[in-house]
Amino acid sequence: MKKKITRQFRAIAFLILLIMNTLFWMIPLFISGIFKLLVPAAKFRKICNKSVTYVCARWNSWNNRLIDLMQNVRWDVQGLENLKKSDSYLVICNHQTWVDILVLEKIFLDKIPFLKFFIKQELIWIPVLGFSWWALEFPFMKRYSKEFLEKNRHLKGKDLEITRKACEKFKELPVSVMNFVEGTRFTPQKQKDQQSPYKNILRPKAGGTALVLDALGTQLQAILNVTIYYPQGAKAIWQFFCGEVNEVVVRVEKLPVTEEILGDYFMDSEFKSRFQVWLNGLWEKKDATLTHLSQKYGSSA
């Protein structure tokens, strides 16, 4: 009981420090974002983009320092060699917990451009965060359900057009676009519901990955295929704050962007089939990697 209370206090202290760090860096971020909003000139926007990105990188850097200070985590990371901040990447990863985001931001900070995540368009209206994501030029996506499109056929393909336009912004500066290919966090129940053929991961959703590759094309220098494994089992974010994540294992595979994985996934049925085979093969290897890591490190999950 005493140990549990100690961990709760530790989590609260860690959370307070994270909030204080966030509030501190929000001030220069908002100043840069407001100038960007008020002065839409292209050259000035580029300056603001660099300013906003620098501020967020420093915010992330101090978050990482707090993690090192407050959390006793052993990091086993391989595959970060020969990465450049001047290059552009598509980062794909298995997804088990919101801790994955902290892991990715920690291992890639100052090694590749600041990570940009796809966000639902409706979230732009969230106070403070929505404006921050806009200032950072996170790609906002509009998703229509099949039922909605059946009633509004004139909007068919509109969501893809919006996503392509969002990716167009990335052609001005180096970028790292992050995509959790499974589309949701892994749980045994989700694995069962979708009858996933993999032991450790869910089925990959090819559309989003293919769309980014089609939109950015040869601007991307590589695809970074990331596999995250937690020897003690995946924990919720609060459990991480409580110090219950003692070890994180990450493997990064750098893959070339070749012509065979560039194409129109939604209009070319032959390419669609070929791309799905490529991605499923990648996911089979990822599943095998996770099985190997579980055998090597064991799991108390």
C-alpha positions in Angstrom: 0.0 0.0 0.0 2.8 2.4 0.9 4.6 1.6 -2.3 1.4 2.4 -4.3 1.0 5.7 -2.5 4.6 6.6 -3.2 4.1 5.9 -6.9 0.9 8.0 -7.0 2.8 11.0 -5.5 5.6 10.4 -8.0 3.1 10.4 -10.9 1.5 13.6 -9.7 4.9 15.3 -9.3 5.9 14.2 -12.8 2.6 15.4 -14.3 2.9 18.8 -12.6 6.4 19.3 -14.0 5.2 18.3 -17.5 2.4 20.8 -17.3 4.7 23.5 -16.1 7.1 22.8 -18.9 4.3 22.8 -21.4 2.9 26.1 -20.2 6.3 27.7 -20.3 6.9 26.8 -24.0 3.3 27.5 -25.0 4.1 31.3 -24.7 6.7 31.5 -27.5 4.7 28.9 -29.6 1.6 31.0 -29.4 3.5 34.2 -30.3 5.0 32.5 -33.4 1.6 31.0 -34.3 -0.2 34.3 -34.0 2.3 36.0 -36.3 1.9 33.2 -38.7 -1.8 33.6 -38.7 -1.7 37.4 -39.1 1.0 37.6 -41.8 0.2 34.9 -44.4 3.1 35.8 -46.7 4.9 32.6 -47.8 8.4 33.6 -46.8 7.3 34.9 -43.4 5.3 31.7 -42.8 8.5 29.7 -43.4 10.3 31.7 -40.7 7.3 31.1 -38.4 7.3 27.4 -39.2 11.0 27.1 -38.2 10.4 29.1 -35.0 7.4 26.9 -34.0 9.3 23.7 -34.7 12.3 24.9 -32.7 10.1 25.8 -29.7 8.4 22.4 -29.8 11.7 20.6 -30.1 13.0 22.4 -27.0 9.7 21.6 -25.2 10.2 17.9 -26.2 13.8 18.1 -25.0 12.8 19.2 -21.5 10.1 16.5 -21.4 12.8 14.0 -22.1 15.0 15.4 -19.3 12.1 15.0 -17.0 11.6 11.4 -18.1 15.3 10.7 -17.4 15.0 12.4 -14.0 11.7 11.0 -12.8 11.5 7.6 -14.5 14.0 4.7 -14.1 13.7 3.4 -17.6 16.3 1.2 -19.4 16.3 2.0 -23.1 17.4 -0.6 -25.7 17.2 1.2 -29.0 18.8 0.0 -32.3 18.7 1.4 -35.8 19.1 5.2 -35.3 22.3 5.4 -37.4 22.6 7.6 -40.5 19.4 9.6 -39.8 19.4 13.3 -40.7 17.3 16.3 -39.7 17.6 17.6 -43.2 15.8 14.5 -44.7 12.1 13.6 -44.8 10.7 10.4 -43.5 7.5 8.4 -43.2 7.5 6.8 -39.7 5.3 3.7 -39.3 4.9 1.8 -36.0 2.9 -0.7 -34.1 0.6 0.8 -31.5 -0.1 -0.5 -28.0 -0.4 2.5 -25.6 -0.2 6.3 -25.6 3.3 5.8 -24.1 4.3 4.9 -27.6 4.1 8.6 -28.5 6.5 9.6 -25.7 8.9 6.8 -26.8 8.9 8.0 -30.4 9.4 11.6 -29.5 12.3 10.6 -27.1 14.2 8.4 -29.5 13.9 10.6 -32.6 14.4 14.0 -31.1 17.2 16.0 -32.9 17.8 12.9 -35.2 15.0 13.5 -37.7 12.5 16.4 -38.3 9.9 17.0 -35.6 7.2 14.3 -35.8 3.9 15.3 -37.3 0.8 13.2 -36.5 -2.4 12.9 -38.6 -5.3 14.5 -36.6 -9.0 14.4 -37.2 -10.2 17.8 -38.6 -12.8 18.2 -35.8 -10.0 18.4 -33.2 -8.8 21.8 -34.5 -11.5 23.4 -32.3 -10.0 22.0 -29.1 -8.9 25.1 -27.1 -5.1 25.7 -27.1 -4.2 22.3 -28.6 -6.1 22.9 -31.8 -4.2 26.1 -32.5 -0.9 24.5 -31.5 -1.5 21.7 -34.0 -2.4 24.2 -36.7 0.7 26.2 -36.0 2.8 23.1 -36.2 1.1 22.2 -39.5 -0.1 18.8 -38.3 -2.1 17.3 -41.2 -5.8 17.5 -40.4 -7.9 14.7 -41.9 -11.6 14.6 -42.7 -13.2 11.1 -42.4 -16.6 10.3 -43.8 -18.5 7.1 -42.9 -19.7 4.8 -45.7 -23.3 5.5 -44.6 -22.7 9.3 -44.9 -21.2 9.0 -48.3 -24.1 6.9 -49.6 -26.4 9.8 -48.7 -24.0 12.5 -50.0 -22.3 11.0 -53.0 -21.0 14.4 -54.2 -18.6 14.2 -51.2 -17.0 10.9 -52.3 -13.2 11.4 -52.5 -13.4 14.7 -50.7 -11.7 13.3 -47.6 -8.8 12.1 -49.7 -8.5 15.5 -51.4 -8.3 17.2 -48.0 -5.6 14.8 -46.8 -3.5 15.3 -50.0 -3.7 19.1 -49.6 -2.6 18.7 -46.0 0.5 16.8 -47.2 1.2 19.4 -49.8 2.4 21.7 -46.9 5.2 19.4 -46.2 6.9 20.0 -49.5 8.5 23.2 -48.3 10.5 21.9 -45.4 11.9 18.5 -44.2 9.3 16.5 -42.3 8.7 13.3 -40.4 5.1 12.1 -40.9 4.0 9.6 -38.2 1.4 6.9 -39.0 0.2 4.2 -36.6 -0.7 1.8 -39.4 -3.1 -0.4 -37.3 -5.3 2.7 -36.8 -5.9 1.9 -33.1 -4.1 0.5 -30.0 -3.6 -3.2 -29.8 -5.7 -5.3 -27.4 -6.3 -9.0 -27.3 -10.0 -8.3 -27.8 -9.5 -6.2 -30.9 -7.1 -8.8 -32.2 -9.9 -11.4 -31.8 -12.6 -9.2 -33.2 -10.8 -8.5 -36.5 -9.4 -12.1 -36.7 -5.8 -10.8 -37.0 -3.5 -13.4 -38.5 -0.7 -11.9 -36.3 0.2 -12.9 -32.8 1.3 -9.5 -31.5 -0.3 -6.9 -33.7 -3.5 -6.0 -35.5 -4.0 -5.9 -39.2 -2.4 -3.0 -41.0 -4.6 -0.4 -42.7 -2.9 0.3 -46.0 -4.8 3.3 -47.2 -3.3 6.0 -45.0 0.2 4.8 -45.6 -0.2 4.6 -49.4 -1.8 8.1 -49.4 1.2 9.8 -47.7 3.6 8.0 -50.0 1.6 9.1 -53.1 1.3 12.7 -51.8 5.0 13.2 -50.9 6.6 10.7 -53.2 10.3 11.1 -53.9 10.5 14.0 -51.3 10.7 11.2 -48.7 14.3 9.9 -48.3 13.2 6.7 -46.4 10.5 4.9 -44.5 11.3 4.2 -40.8 9.7 1.0 -39.7 9.6 1.2 -35.9 8.8 -1.8 -33.6 8.2 -1.0 -29.9 8.3 -3.8 -27.3 7.6 -3.5 -23.5 9.1 -6.5 -21.6 6.8 -5.8 -18.6 3.8 -5.5 -21.0 2.3 -2.3 -22.4 1.2 0.1 -19.7 -1.3 3.0 -19.7 0.1 6.5 -19.6 -0.7 7.0 -15.9 1.2 3.7 -15.1 4.2 5.2 -16.9 4.0 8.3 -14.8 3.9 6.0 -11.7 7.2 4.5 -12.8 5.8 1.1 -13.8 7.6 1.0 -17.1 11.1 -0.2 -16.4 12.3 -1.1 -19.8 11.6 -0.1 -23.4 12.9 -1.9 -26.4 12.9 -0.3 -29.9 14.0 -1.5 -33.2 14.1 0.9 -36.2 14.4 -0.4 -39.8 15.2 2.1 -42.5 13.5 1.2 -45.8 13.9 2.8 -49.2 11.1 4.6 -51.0 10.9 2.8 -54.4 8.7 3.2 -57.4 6.8 0.0 -56.7 5.3 1.4 -53.5 4.3 4.7 -55.1 0.9 4.9 -56.8 -2.8 5.8 -56.6 -4.1 3.3 -54.0 -7.7 4.4 -54.4 -8.0 4.4 -58.2 -5.5 1.7 -59.3 -6.7 -1.7 -58.2 -3.6 -3.5 -59.4 -1.4 -1.1 -57.4 -3.7 -1.5 -54.4 -3.3 -5.3 -54.4 0.5 -5.0 -54.8 0.8 -2.4 -52.0 -1.3 -4.5 -49.6 1.0 -7.5 -50.3 4.1 -5.3 -49.5 2.6 -3.9 -46.3 1.3 -7.3 -45.1 4.8 -8.7 -45.6 6.3 -5.9 -43.6 3.8 -6.6 -40.8 4.6 -10.3 -40.8 8.3 -9.4 -40.2 7.2 -7.0 -37.4 5.2 -9.8 -35.8 8.2 -12.1 -36.0 10.4 -9.4 -34.5 8.0 -8.9 -31.5 8.0 -12.7 -31.0 11.8 -12.8 -31.0 12.0 -9.9 -28.5 9.5 -11.6 -26.2 11.6 -14.8 -26.2 14.8 -12.8 -25.6 13.5 -10.5 -22.9 10.6 -12.4 -21.6 7.3 -10.7 -20.6 5.5 -10.4 -17.3 2.4 -9.0 -19.0 
